[in-house]
Amino acid sequence: MAPVIRALSRRAQYFEPVVIATSQHREMLTQAMAAMEISPDIDLGLTHANRTLAEFTANALLALTQCFADIRPDLLLVQGDTSTVVSAVLAAFYQSIPIGHVEAGLRSGDMRRPFPEEANRRLAGIAADLHFAPTIGARDNLLREGVKPADIHVTGNTVVDALQAIPPRVRFDEVGLEAVSWSARRVLLVTVHRRENLGDDLRDLCRAFRRILDQHDDVEIVFPVHLNPKVREIVFAELSESDRIHLFDPLSYPDLLEVMRRSYLILSDSGGIQEEAPAFRKPILILRTVTERPEVIESGFGRLVGTDIDLVTATVGSLLDDAAAYQRMVSGSNPFGDGRAAERIVEVIERRFGLSAPASLAVGA
């Protein structure tokens, strides 16, 4: 959302953006906002730690309802599919506040994968007035669900805008990353945090990672470990003894992007990283059985490998051993746009409120 906030701020004659944070994931929020030089105007001080989804969502709904009653916004903008998003959408809908949904129309077709995000984004789509779809495929999903064509705007994905705003780094914030053999070995970036991958599936993935290192002496792994105790307990028990697996706390956003730039290959169950990998022209093996971002598969950058030990190991091995196979995965074009999504979103809002009628910006292929 940072590029949209900046684009709105550049049009101060029309807009007064009010940035509201629930602090659902405070540590990650603080890092990301610092990287983008954005501060919340209102911080509700909620946190997901030690709360069930129901508890967090109920508290967020109540807090956001009061917040919206106090400031009476002309439009609510939400991005993505978090519990914060669905709480904000309901709070706005109950008060008849128009809603714009950024990154609208993503669908996996499986309500349990990813959980609860698939349900969250569908609920947001039902209540939204403006749907900012990142791709043609996302637009088509919305059309199939009966959304009016005039309410859907294909903009590209704002993640590309955000990546272009953060330049390459010479040094990392996390000093431990300086010990990684970036020039001497091929580095694999690994992230795993999805609820559906916890337990035995995560243990299988850890075993696959160890097997990959056993089969390839020139490989190291960088693994920023999610703060969820259910993730950390398994990962540290399974992988902490390997001297070629570097386990870190969650990295700052600029550090994570720099790790992507320097990595040879990415293995992740993250939706956001699926969008970021093509921008860096890196292959991504998706540690899921379904994805709500099929464009990353269609463009060639991604493959679904799930959590099967043999499939994960064999697919990584093929990309490490076959330069032609690797090159085929990174030869396509970025399916998520040209870095001008935020401009398009703000233009749509301007037209919606009759503030101006600028020339439209076509979506880059």
Beta strands, then each sheet from edge to edge (+ up, - down):
strand 1: 20-21
strand 2: 42-43
strand 3: 76-79
strand 4: 99-102
strand 5: 130-133
strand 6: 152-154
strand 7: 186-191
strand 8: 219-224
strand 9: 245-248
strand 10: 265-268
strand 11: 284-286
strand 12: 302-304
sheet 1: 1+ 2+
sheet 2: 3+ 4+ 5+ 6+
sheet 3: 9+ 8+ 7+ 10+ 11+ 12+
end
